[in-house]
Amino acid sequence: MKSQIKISSPDNYGNMKVQLLLPDKSYKSLRFLGEIKNRCFHTSRKPENQKFNKLNGIGFNHELISVGGHLFDLIKIQYGFNELITTRKFVLDNGKILQFKKNDLDKQIILPLELFGLELAMEWERNKIKNNNSNNSNNQMNLF
C-alpha cells in the first residue's frame, strides 16, 4: 500500500510539515495535518467539528501514529482554548482504529478525550515497561 503521509524535509530549525495525501479525493487531495518539532507532533483541532462524537475523541491518521516512532514521541493538540498532550505509544495501545471506507477517508485511530494527559500516558508507559520487565524475568526463571 502506498503511503498516505508526506513529511517534508527538515527546515533550518529541524521542523517538518506533515501532510495527508488523498489522491482519490477531488476536494482537498492534500491536507496539512501538523508539524513535527523536537520529537513532538503539533496539530490543532476544532472542538465543534473535529471531534469524533461516537467515542467523544480525536482522530489521528493511523499510518502517521503507527510508523512515526522514528520522528516523534509526544503529541500536542491545540483543541479550542485547551492544549491536549499524550504520547504516540499511548494512542497506539489505547485508541480505537476505524476505517471510513464509505467516505474514502484514511484509516483513523481515535483516542477518547478523557484519556488525554501527559501524566496518564507516562504512568501507562512506566507500568508497561515494569510489566514487560517482570514478564521477561518470569520467562527467564521458567527456563531453569
C-alpha positions as CSV (number, residue, x, y, z in Angstrom):
1,M,0.0,0.0,0.0
2,K,1.3,3.4,-0.9
3,S,2.0,5.8,1.9
4,Q,-0.7,8.4,2.6
5,I,1.6,10.6,4.6
6,K,4.0,13.2,3.2
7,I,6.6,14.6,5.5
8,S,8.7,17.5,4.4
9,S,12.5,17.6,4.7
10,P,13.6,19.4,7.9
11,D,13.8,23.2,7.7
12,N,16.6,25.2,9.2
13,Y,15.2,24.6,12.7
14,G,14.6,20.8,12.2
15,N,10.9,21.2,11.9
16,M,8.9,19.0,9.4
17,K,5.5,19.6,7.9
18,V,3.1,16.6,7.8
19,Q,0.5,16.3,5.1
20,L,-2.1,13.7,4.2
21,L,-2.3,12.6,0.5
22,L,-5.7,11.6,-0.7
23,P,-5.3,11.3,-4.4
24,D,-8.8,9.8,-5.0
25,K,-10.5,12.9,-3.4
26,S,-11.1,15.7,-5.8
27,Y,-11.7,18.1,-2.9
28,K,-8.6,18.7,-0.7
29,S,-6.4,15.9,-2.0
30,L,-3.5,17.3,0.1
31,R,-4.3,18.2,3.7
32,F,-2.0,19.8,6.2
33,L,-2.0,17.6,9.4
34,G,0.6,19.3,11.6
35,E,4.2,19.8,12.2
36,I,6.9,17.8,13.9
37,K,9.2,19.9,16.2
38,N,11.7,18.5,18.7
39,R,10.2,14.9,18.5
40,C,6.7,16.3,19.2
41,F,3.8,16.2,16.7
42,H,2.0,19.6,16.9
43,T,-1.5,19.9,15.5
44,S,-4.8,21.6,16.1
45,R,-8.4,20.5,16.1
46,K,-11.7,22.4,16.3
47,P,-14.0,21.0,19.1
48,E,-17.1,22.0,17.2
49,N,-16.4,19.9,14.0
50,Q,-13.3,17.8,14.5
51,K,-14.4,15.6,17.4
52,F,-15.5,12.1,16.8
53,N,-18.8,12.2,18.8
54,K,-19.4,8.5,18.9
55,L,-16.3,7.9,21.0
56,N,-16.0,11.5,22.3
57,G,-12.5,11.6,21.0
58,I,-10.0,12.9,18.5
59,G,-8.8,11.0,15.4
60,F,-5.3,10.7,14.1
61,N,-4.1,9.2,10.8
62,H,-3.2,5.6,11.8
63,E,-0.2,5.4,9.4
64,L,1.3,8.5,10.9
65,I,0.9,7.3,14.5
66,S,2.0,3.7,13.8
67,V,5.2,4.5,11.8
68,G,6.0,7.9,13.3
69,G,8.1,6.5,16.1
70,H,11.4,7.4,14.5
71,L,10.2,11.0,14.2
72,F,8.1,11.8,17.3
73,D,7.2,10.6,20.8
74,L,4.8,13.3,22.0
75,I,1.6,14.6,20.5
76,K,0.3,18.2,21.4
77,I,-3.0,19.3,20.1
78,Q,-4.4,22.8,20.3
79,Y,-8.1,22.0,21.0
80,G,-10.1,25.2,21.1
81,F,-8.6,27.1,24.0
82,N,-7.0,24.0,25.6
83,E,-3.8,22.0,24.9
84,L,-4.1,18.3,24.9
85,I,-1.0,16.2,25.3
86,T,-0.3,12.5,25.1
87,T,2.3,10.1,23.7
88,R,2.3,8.2,20.4
89,K,2.6,4.8,22.1
90,F,-0.4,5.6,24.4
91,V,-2.5,6.4,21.4
92,L,-1.5,3.2,19.6
93,D,-2.3,1.0,22.6
94,N,-5.4,2.8,23.8
95,G,-7.0,4.2,20.7
96,K,-9.7,2.6,18.6
97,I,-9.0,2.0,14.9
98,L,-11.7,3.0,12.4
99,Q,-11.7,2.9,8.6
100,F,-14.2,5.2,6.9
101,K,-14.3,3.5,3.5
102,K,-17.7,5.0,2.7
103,N,-16.3,8.4,2.5
104,D,-13.0,7.2,1.1
105,L,-11.0,8.6,4.0
106,D,-7.8,7.5,5.7
107,K,-7.7,4.9,8.5
108,Q,-8.1,6.7,11.8
109,I,-7.1,5.9,15.4
110,I,-9.4,7.6,17.8
111,L,-8.4,8.5,21.4
112,P,-11.2,9.5,23.8
113,L,-10.8,13.0,25.3
114,E,-10.8,11.6,28.8
115,L,-7.6,9.7,28.0
116,F,-5.6,12.7,27.1
117,G,-3.0,14.0,29.6
118,L,0.8,13.6,29.7
119,E,0.7,12.2,33.3
120,L,-1.7,9.5,32.4
121,A,0.3,8.5,29.3
122,M,3.6,8.5,31.2
123,E,2.2,6.4,34.0
124,W,0.8,3.9,31.5
125,E,4.3,3.7,29.8
126,R,6.1,3.2,33.1
127,N,3.6,0.4,34.0
128,K,4.0,-1.2,30.6
129,I,7.8,-1.2,31.0
130,K,7.5,-2.6,34.5
131,N,5.2,-5.4,33.4
132,N,7.4,-6.2,30.4
133,N,10.4,-6.4,32.7
134,S,8.6,-8.7,35.2
135,N,7.3,-10.9,32.4
136,N,10.9,-11.2,31.0
137,S,12.1,-12.1,34.5
138,N,9.4,-14.7,34.9
139,N,10.2,-16.2,31.4
140,Q,13.9,-16.4,32.3
141,M,13.0,-18.2,35.6
142,N,10.9,-20.7,33.6
143,L,14.0,-21.6,31.6
144,F,15.6,-23.3,34.6
